[in-house]
Amino acid sequence: MVNFEKYKELGRQVYPNSEFFTYDKTDFAVGLENSFDKKMKSLEEVLAKDPTNYKANLSLGQLIYDTLNPKIEGSTIAV
């Protein structure tokens, strides 16, 4: 994560208008995992360090909602 933050800051300086360099651990906690349990664990790790992280709390709610109400019939994780 140290290198992630380092290069994210460098990218933000070189490309200040790019939204790519505004991503944080929450974006990767959900995006890199492919199962409900792994996504939940990743989000819980983020929230354990920062319980007031709005984005992580929102992602947790969306993950639970999308899992209970999948957009694709028979899917356990919404696409």
CORJOPE-V136055 format. One line per field, one symbol per residue. ss: DSSP state (h for helix, s for strand, l for the rest). Layout:
ss: ???
//
This chain:
ss: lhhhhhhhhhhhhhllllhhhhllhhhhhhhllllhhhhhhhhhhhhhhllllhhhhhhhhhhhhhhhlllllllllll
//
